[in-house]
Amino acid sequence: MKTTDPPNHTNSPDPQSVRRIFDSISEYYDRINRIISLGRDQAWRDRLVARVGSSPGDSLLDLATGTGDLAIKALEAQPELQVVALDFSSAMITRGRRRRGAEKVLWCGGDALALPFPDHRFDSVVSAYLIRNVVDLPAALAEQWRVIRPGGQIHILDTSPPSGRLAFLVRLYLRFVLPLAGRLIAGNRDAYNYLRLSTENFTSPGDICDLLTKAGFTNVTYEKMMLGAICLHSAKRS
């Protein structure tokens, strides 16, 4: 597999290449996530779910659901939620359907740039590790704004470019630990080298806030975690 260029607003990877990457690591995706996050990835998802603040009967869309970690966590926190989980990787969805609690989720294949839902369909839209992989980030945010009901909310969990005094530690981790974990566990160094590149070259949290505002969202906030390598954005559709 050839390593693709990291996505940004002017030089984005071929979506088919990204799909092949995620299809190829679907069997090991959850296990490696636990390892490379030092066991913190579940806590970050819990933090996102705690922000949703849904009411019984509300609907939630989990974009780039992978194997459904976030969708299933949302249902565990609020069993009366109507949860739709969407991903463009059929291999990820296949594995997600086998998980405990997956029968309560409506699984859907689809593209984050052309969501197969009507306007104002969901009370909340959430995602984990989606936005750095999309070809056109403003278009993806516009689609999310479209399907959220007025007064609804968006929560985005993703990696963030290293910054600050300890940024060199994060870069060392990304450049050496990630590819090594990919090679030893999944037999796929290139896939996790792509993760490093897409993280190091991704848009800054402040710029993402600006894009959210331009897309029409209000109350835009973000919180950095893991020495700034992970960021959780939240906003509302007014």
C-alpha positions as CSV (number, residue, x, y, z in Angstrom):
1,M,0.0,0.0,0.0
2,K,1.3,3.5,-0.9
3,T,1.3,6.1,1.8
4,T,-1.0,8.9,0.8
5,D,-0.6,12.6,1.4
6,P,-2.3,14.0,4.5
7,P,-5.6,15.8,3.9
8,N,-5.9,19.5,4.1
9,H,-7.9,22.2,2.3
10,T,-5.8,22.2,-0.8
11,N,-4.1,18.8,-1.0
12,S,-6.4,16.0,0.0
13,P,-5.9,12.2,-0.5
14,D,-7.9,10.1,-2.8
15,P,-11.0,9.0,-0.9
16,Q,-10.7,5.5,-2.3
17,S,-7.2,5.3,-0.8
18,V,-8.5,6.3,2.6
19,R,-11.3,3.8,2.4
20,R,-8.8,1.0,1.5
21,I,-6.7,2.0,4.5
22,F,-9.6,1.7,6.9
23,D,-10.9,-1.5,5.3
24,S,-7.4,-3.0,5.7
25,I,-7.1,-2.3,9.4
26,S,-10.7,-3.0,10.4
27,E,-9.8,-6.3,12.2
28,Y,-7.3,-4.6,14.4
29,Y,-8.8,-1.1,14.6
30,D,-10.2,-1.2,18.2
31,R,-7.2,-3.0,19.6
32,I,-4.6,-0.6,18.2
33,N,-6.7,2.4,19.3
34,R,-6.5,1.2,22.8
35,I,-2.7,0.7,22.5
36,I,-1.7,3.9,20.7
37,S,-3.9,6.0,23.0
38,L,-2.4,4.4,26.1
39,G,-5.8,3.2,27.0
40,R,-7.4,6.7,26.9
41,D,-9.5,6.5,23.8
42,Q,-12.5,5.2,25.6
43,A,-12.4,8.0,28.2
44,W,-12.3,10.6,25.4
45,R,-15.4,9.1,23.8
46,D,-17.0,9.1,27.2
47,R,-16.2,12.8,27.5
48,L,-17.9,13.4,24.2
49,V,-21.0,11.4,25.1
50,A,-21.3,13.3,28.4
51,R,-21.6,16.5,26.4
52,V,-24.5,15.4,24.3
53,G,-27.1,16.1,26.9
54,S,-29.9,14.4,25.0
55,S,-33.5,13.8,25.9
56,P,-35.5,10.5,25.5
57,G,-36.5,10.1,21.9
58,D,-33.8,12.3,20.5
59,S,-31.9,11.2,17.4
60,L,-28.1,11.1,17.1
61,L,-25.9,10.5,14.0
62,D,-22.4,9.0,14.6
63,L,-20.3,9.8,11.5
64,A,-17.3,7.7,10.6
65,T,-18.5,5.3,13.3
66,G,-15.9,2.7,12.6
67,T,-16.9,-0.4,14.6
68,G,-19.5,1.7,16.5
69,D,-17.6,2.6,19.7
70,L,-19.2,6.0,20.0
71,A,-22.7,4.9,18.8
72,I,-22.9,2.1,21.4
73,K,-21.6,4.3,24.2
74,A,-24.2,6.9,23.4
75,L,-26.9,4.2,23.7
76,E,-25.5,2.9,27.0
77,A,-25.7,6.5,28.4
78,Q,-29.2,7.1,27.0
79,P,-31.0,3.9,26.0
80,E,-33.9,5.7,24.5
81,L,-31.8,7.5,21.9
82,Q,-32.4,6.8,18.2
83,V,-28.8,6.2,17.0
84,V,-27.7,6.0,13.4
85,A,-24.1,5.0,12.7
86,L,-22.6,5.8,9.3
87,D,-19.2,4.9,7.8
88,F,-17.8,4.6,4.3
89,S,-15.9,1.4,5.1
90,S,-18.0,-1.6,4.7
91,A,-15.4,-3.7,6.6
92,M,-15.7,-1.5,9.6
93,I,-19.5,-1.7,9.6
94,T,-19.4,-5.5,9.2
95,R,-17.3,-5.8,12.4
96,G,-19.4,-3.2,14.2
97,R,-22.6,-5.2,13.6
98,R,-21.2,-8.1,15.5
99,R,-20.6,-6.2,18.7
100,R,-22.7,-6.4,21.8
101,G,-25.4,-3.7,21.7
102,A,-25.0,-3.2,18.0
103,E,-28.5,-4.5,17.3
104,K,-29.9,-1.3,18.7
105,V,-28.0,0.8,16.2
106,L,-29.2,1.6,12.7
107,W,-26.1,1.0,10.5
108,C,-25.6,2.9,7.3
109,G,-23.0,3.1,4.6
110,G,-22.4,6.6,3.2
111,D,-20.2,9.6,2.5
112,A,-19.7,12.4,5.0
113,L,-19.8,14.9,2.0
114,A,-23.2,13.7,0.8
115,L,-25.2,12.5,3.8
116,P,-28.2,10.3,2.8
117,F,-30.6,12.1,5.2
118,P,-33.1,14.9,4.9
119,D,-32.6,18.4,6.4
120,H,-33.0,18.8,10.1
121,R,-33.0,15.0,10.7
122,F,-30.9,14.8,13.9
123,D,-30.7,16.4,17.3
124,S,-27.0,15.7,17.6
125,V,-24.2,14.8,15.2
126,V,-21.0,13.3,16.6
127,S,-17.8,12.0,15.1
128,A,-14.5,10.5,16.3
129,Y,-11.5,10.8,13.9
130,L,-13.5,11.8,10.9
131,I,-12.6,15.4,10.0
132,R,-8.9,15.1,9.2
133,N,-9.8,12.4,6.6
134,V,-12.3,14.3,4.5
135,V,-11.5,15.7,1.2
136,D,-13.4,19.0,1.8
137,L,-13.7,20.0,5.4
138,P,-16.0,23.0,4.9
139,A,-18.3,20.9,2.8
140,A,-18.4,18.2,5.4
141,L,-19.3,20.7,8.2
142,A,-21.9,22.2,5.9
143,E,-23.5,18.8,5.5
144,Q,-23.5,18.3,9.3
145,W,-25.1,21.7,9.8
146,R,-27.8,20.7,7.2
147,V,-28.9,17.5,8.9
148,I,-28.9,19.0,12.5
149,R,-32.2,20.5,13.7
150,P,-32.2,24.1,14.9
151,G,-31.0,24.0,18.5
152,G,-29.1,20.8,17.9
153,Q,-25.5,20.2,18.6
154,I,-22.3,18.9,17.1
155,H,-19.3,17.2,18.8
156,I,-16.1,16.4,17.1
157,L,-13.3,14.3,18.5
158,D,-10.1,14.1,16.5
159,T,-6.3,14.3,16.6
160,S,-4.7,17.7,16.6
161,P,-1.3,19.0,15.3
162,P,1.3,19.0,18.1
163,S,1.9,22.4,19.7
164,G,3.4,23.9,22.9
165,R,6.5,23.1,24.9
166,L,5.9,19.3,24.9
167,A,5.1,19.1,21.2
168,F,8.4,17.3,20.5
169,L,7.3,14.4,22.7
170,V,4.0,14.0,20.7
171,R,6.0,14.1,17.4
172,L,8.4,11.4,18.6
173,Y,5.4,9.3,19.6
174,L,3.7,9.8,16.2
175,R,6.8,9.2,14.1
176,F,8.0,6.1,15.9
177,V,5.4,4.4,18.1
178,L,2.4,4.7,15.7
179,P,4.1,3.0,12.6
180,L,5.7,0.4,14.9
181,A,2.3,-0.5,16.4
182,G,0.8,-0.7,13.0
183,R,3.5,-3.0,11.7
184,L,3.6,-5.3,14.8
185,I,-0.2,-5.6,15.4
186,A,-1.8,-5.1,12.0
187,G,1.1,-5.8,9.7
188,N,0.4,-2.5,8.1
189,R,3.0,0.2,8.8
190,D,1.7,2.5,6.0
191,A,-1.8,2.9,7.5
192,Y,-0.4,4.3,10.7
193,N,2.2,6.3,9.0
194,Y,-0.8,7.9,7.3
195,L,-2.3,8.6,10.7
196,R,0.9,10.4,11.7
197,L,1.0,12.5,8.5
198,S,-2.7,13.4,8.7
199,T,-2.3,14.5,12.4
200,E,0.9,16.5,12.0
201,N,-0.4,18.4,8.9
202,F,-4.0,18.9,10.0
203,T,-5.8,22.2,10.6
204,S,-5.3,23.8,14.0
205,P,-8.1,23.8,16.6
206,G,-8.5,27.6,16.2
207,D,-9.0,27.3,12.5
208,I,-11.5,24.5,12.9
209,C,-13.5,26.8,15.2
210,D,-13.4,29.4,12.5
211,L,-14.7,26.8,10.0
212,L,-17.5,25.8,12.3
213,T,-18.5,29.4,12.7
214,K,-18.5,30.0,9.0
215,A,-20.7,26.9,8.6
216,G,-23.3,28.5,10.7
217,F,-22.6,27.0,14.2
218,T,-22.6,29.0,17.4
219,N,-21.3,28.5,20.9
220,V,-18.1,27.0,19.4
221,T,-15.6,25.6,22.0
222,Y,-12.8,23.2,22.1
223,E,-10.8,21.2,24.7
224,K,-7.3,19.8,24.2
225,M,-6.2,16.5,25.8
226,M,-3.2,14.2,25.8
227,L,-0.6,17.0,25.6
228,G,-2.7,18.7,22.9
229,A,-2.6,15.7,20.5
230,I,-6.4,15.2,20.9
231,C,-9.1,17.8,20.6
232,L,-12.8,17.8,21.3
233,H,-14.9,20.5,19.6
234,S,-18.5,21.3,20.4
235,A,-21.0,23.7,18.8
236,K,-24.7,24.3,18.3
237,R,-26.9,25.1,15.4
238,S,-28.7,28.3,16.4
